[in-house]
Amino acid sequence: MPGYESINSKMLQVAIAPGREVYSKRGAMLAYTGQVSFAPTSTAGQGVGGTLGRAVAGEHTSMMHVTGQGTAMFGHAGLQVEVIELNGADTLVVEADRLLVHDATLQVGTMFMGKDGGIGGVIRGAVSGQGLFTTTLNGHGSCALLSHGGVMELPISPQRPVHVDPQAYVAHRGQVQNKLTTAMGLRDLVGRGSGEGFQLELSGTGAVYVQASERKI
């Protein structure tokens, strides 16, 4: 995969060069070779508006701007790393703390959870513990996501919506709508303290990435 090379399932090597800069999660650099520089950034390419939105909500994920000429190795807390390629056709919606590294060429935005799924989006953020804001990436380039136990990509179609445990949700792409539903029968069956009482229903056209765990980052 050009630019991004998996060292193993938990470590990623990224080629850095003029015109191929990246943003990485702060504290995720493991090693580097060559003339590579790391500078903290409060915007990570998303502009002042998105940064202010997160600051007001008290939600912020620190990023580093990685430039120069060489290679950099990234990983975080022994979590699994999944590389995703964006071809400009779809927008990737992902929780900010799941982003390990992404190309600086990608356009970064901040989306209020209530916008995608109405009040259900707000409830989803509260239930999953992942806040009221989420990050969007679009354009041509690569990104790498973090998960507990790796992720599986499930296709979503108008004929086949997908139901996901909110705490197992990592990201989705495409023209996808989400809403939170309550499965009272299942909730009563497995116990009121279980997260399975809530389901995230994703419909439309695209894909959702689900981790093999209900643990948060």
Backbone torsions as a table, in degrees:
resi	resn	phi	psi	omega
1	MET	NA	116.8	-173.4
2	PRO	-56.5	127.0	175.1
3	GLY	89.0	-41.5	-177.7
4	TYR	-113.2	123.7	-179.4
5	GLU	-130.2	123.9	178.8
6	SER	-75.5	121.0	173.5
7	ILE	-76.3	-45.4	168.5
8	ASN	-155.1	-170.1	-174.1
9	SER	-67.6	-12.2	-175.8
10	LYS	-121.3	1.3	-178.2
11	MET	-134.5	138.7	-176.0
12	LEU	-128.6	135.4	175.1
13	GLN	-108.3	130.6	-176.2
14	VAL	-123.6	131.0	175.7
15	ALA	-78.5	128.7	179.8
16	ILE	-114.3	133.3	-179.9
17	ALA	-158.9	163.3	173.8
18	PRO	-55.3	127.9	-175.6
19	GLY	86.9	-7.4	175.3
20	ARG	-130.5	69.6	176.0
21	GLU	-93.4	158.1	178.3
22	VAL	-136.1	164.7	168.8
23	TYR	-112.8	135.3	-178.7
24	SER	-127.9	156.8	175.3
25	LYS	-62.5	134.1	-179.3
26	ARG	-65.1	133.9	-179.5
27	GLY	87.7	2.2	-176.9
28	ALA	-95.3	-7.3	179.0
29	MET	-72.3	126.5	179.9
30	LEU	-99.4	-37.3	-179.8
31	ALA	-168.5	164.8	174.0
32	TYR	-154.0	159.3	174.0
33	THR	-127.4	152.9	179.3
34	GLY	87.7	-164.9	-179.2
35	GLN	-96.6	83.0	-177.3
36	VAL	-115.5	135.3	-179.2
37	SER	-118.2	146.8	-179.8
38	PHE	-125.9	125.5	-179.4
39	ALA	-131.4	130.2	178.6
40	PRO	-64.5	145.9	179.2
41	THR	-139.2	143.7	178.8
42	SER	-97.4	-7.5	-177.0
43	THR	-112.0	-33.1	-178.7
44	ALA	50.2	37.8	176.3
45	GLY	83.5	1.5	-175.0
46	GLN	-97.1	-1.8	177.7
47	GLY	86.5	166.6	-174.9
48	VAL	-69.7	-37.1	-176.8
49	GLY	-59.1	-48.1	-180.0
50	GLY	-64.6	-37.8	179.7
51	THR	-65.9	-41.3	178.8
52	LEU	-64.3	-38.6	179.1
53	GLY	-59.0	-44.7	179.1
54	ARG	-68.7	-38.0	-179.0
55	ALA	-63.5	-42.2	179.1
56	VAL	-61.2	-38.4	-179.7
57	ALA	-81.1	-3.5	-178.4
58	GLY	72.2	23.8	-177.5
59	GLU	-121.2	119.8	-177.0
60	HIS	-153.5	135.1	175.2
61	THR	-117.0	116.8	-176.6
62	SER	-71.1	136.9	-179.7
63	MET	-125.9	161.1	175.8
64	MET	-119.5	140.7	174.9
65	HIS	-93.5	118.0	-173.7
66	VAL	-107.0	120.9	-176.9
67	THR	-135.4	172.4	175.5
68	GLY	116.9	-148.6	-177.6
69	GLN	-140.8	114.6	179.7
70	GLY	157.5	-151.2	177.0
71	THR	-133.3	148.4	177.7
72	ALA	-130.3	140.6	179.1
73	MET	-107.9	135.0	-175.9
74	PHE	-128.6	151.0	174.0
75	GLY	-173.6	165.1	-178.7
76	HIS	-152.8	118.1	171.2
77	ALA	55.8	26.4	179.2
78	GLY	69.0	18.8	-179.4
79	LEU	-80.5	156.1	177.1
80	GLN	-70.7	145.9	-178.4
81	VAL	-116.6	129.6	179.6
82	GLU	-122.3	122.8	179.1
83	VAL	-92.2	132.6	179.5
84	ILE	-125.3	133.2	177.6
85	GLU	-99.6	132.8	176.0
86	LEU	-109.1	132.3	-176.7
87	ASN	-108.8	11.8	178.5
88	GLY	91.6	-12.4	-176.7
89	ALA	-83.8	-34.7	-175.0
90	ASP	-119.0	155.6	169.6
91	THR	-98.9	132.7	175.9
92	LEU	-95.5	126.2	176.7
93	VAL	-106.8	122.1	-172.5
94	VAL	-145.5	146.2	174.6
95	GLU	-66.2	134.6	-172.8
96	ALA	-58.1	-38.3	-177.0
97	ASP	-74.4	-7.2	176.0
98	ARG	-85.1	-13.8	-176.7
99	LEU	-79.6	116.0	175.6
100	LEU	-86.1	-48.8	-178.2
101	VAL	-158.5	148.2	174.1
102	HIS	-149.9	151.6	178.8
103	ASP	-61.7	141.1	177.5
104	ALA	-68.3	-15.5	179.0
105	THR	-74.0	-17.1	179.7
106	LEU	-76.0	142.5	176.1
107	GLN	-84.4	128.6	-175.4
108	VAL	-110.7	135.0	178.3
109	GLY	-134.8	169.7	176.4
110	THR	-122.2	127.8	-178.1
111	MET	-117.5	131.0	174.2
112	PHE	-72.1	129.8	-174.1
113	MET	-58.3	-32.4	-179.0
114	GLY	-66.8	-19.6	-178.5
115	LYS	-70.2	-34.0	-177.2
116	ASP	-106.4	89.9	-178.3
117	GLY	107.7	11.3	176.3
118	GLY	60.0	-145.3	-177.9
119	ILE	-62.4	-24.9	176.7
120	GLY	-60.1	-33.8	177.7
121	GLY	-64.9	-37.9	177.8
122	VAL	-66.5	-44.4	179.7
123	ILE	-62.8	-40.4	179.1
124	ARG	-58.8	-43.5	179.4
125	GLY	-61.0	-39.0	179.5
126	ALA	-70.5	-42.3	-178.4
127	VAL	-65.8	-43.3	-176.7
128	SER	-79.0	-13.5	-178.5
129	GLY	74.7	16.2	-174.9
130	GLN	-107.0	12.3	171.1
131	GLY	86.2	-176.4	-174.4
132	LEU	-100.1	-7.7	179.9
133	PHE	-118.9	148.8	176.5
134	THR	-138.9	165.5	-173.5
135	THR	-103.8	142.9	174.3
136	THR	-116.7	141.6	176.7
137	LEU	-128.3	133.3	173.0
138	ASN	-148.1	164.1	-176.1
139	GLY	116.2	-162.5	178.8
140	HIS	-106.9	124.2	179.3
141	GLY	160.6	-172.6	-176.2
142	SER	-118.3	155.8	171.5
143	CYS	-148.2	162.2	179.2
144	ALA	-130.5	132.9	-176.9
145	LEU	-112.0	153.7	178.3
146	LEU	-103.3	145.7	177.0
147	SER	-154.5	162.4	170.9
148	HIS	-90.9	112.8	174.6
149	GLY	82.7	11.0	-179.5
150	GLY	86.4	170.4	-178.4
151	VAL	-125.9	156.1	169.1
152	MET	-118.6	143.7	179.4
153	GLU	-100.1	118.8	-179.4
154	LEU	-109.1	124.0	178.1
155	PRO	-69.4	145.5	177.6
156	ILE	-120.1	132.5	177.6
157	SER	-138.7	162.6	178.0
158	PRO	-56.7	-31.5	179.8
159	GLN	-85.9	-11.8	-175.2
160	ARG	-140.5	77.4	172.6
161	PRO	-66.7	159.2	-178.2
162	VAL	-121.0	136.5	176.9
163	HIS	-107.1	129.7	-173.0
164	VAL	-130.7	141.8	169.1
165	ASP	-63.0	126.4	-176.5
166	PRO	-55.3	-32.2	-177.9
167	GLN	-83.2	-11.2	174.6
168	ALA	-93.7	-10.4	179.8
169	TYR	-67.6	135.7	177.0
170	VAL	-115.3	-49.6	-176.2
171	ALA	-166.4	167.3	169.6
172	HIS	-147.3	162.4	-179.8
173	ARG	-139.5	158.0	177.4
174	GLY	99.8	-166.2	178.2
175	GLN	-90.3	83.7	-171.8
176	VAL	-124.3	136.1	173.8
177	GLN	-109.3	147.1	178.8
178	ASN	-130.2	148.3	173.6
179	LYS	-149.5	150.0	179.9
180	LEU	-92.2	131.8	177.9
181	THR	-122.1	155.8	179.0
182	THR	-111.5	121.8	179.2
183	ALA	-99.5	82.6	-172.9
184	MET	-61.6	-41.1	-179.3
185	GLY	-61.0	-48.0	179.4
186	LEU	-66.2	-37.2	-179.8
187	ARG	-62.7	-43.9	178.2
188	ASP	-64.8	-34.3	-177.3
189	LEU	-67.9	-44.7	-174.0
190	VAL	-95.6	-6.8	178.1
191	GLY	111.4	139.2	-173.8
192	ARG	-67.7	-17.7	179.4
193	GLY	-84.2	-2.1	-175.0
194	SER	-87.8	142.6	177.5
195	GLY	-68.1	-17.3	-178.6
196	GLU	-66.9	-8.9	175.9
197	GLY	-67.7	-17.4	177.2
198	PHE	-117.3	140.6	177.3
199	GLN	-130.4	142.6	173.7
200	LEU	-97.2	114.8	-180.0
201	GLU	-96.3	120.9	178.9
202	LEU	-112.7	126.9	-177.9
203	SER	-132.7	165.0	-178.2
204	GLY	116.0	-138.6	-179.0
205	THR	-134.2	121.4	-179.6
206	GLY	160.7	-140.9	-178.7
207	ALA	-155.4	154.0	176.1
208	VAL	-124.6	143.1	178.8
209	TYR	-106.2	122.8	-174.6
210	VAL	-120.5	131.1	-179.9
211	GLN	-87.6	161.4	-176.6
212	ALA	-87.8	41.3	-177.4
213	SER	-169.8	160.1	173.1
214	GLU	-101.9	11.3	-178.4
215	ARG	-80.9	141.6	176.8
216	LYS	-86.0	164.0	177.8
217	ILE	-72.6	NA	NA
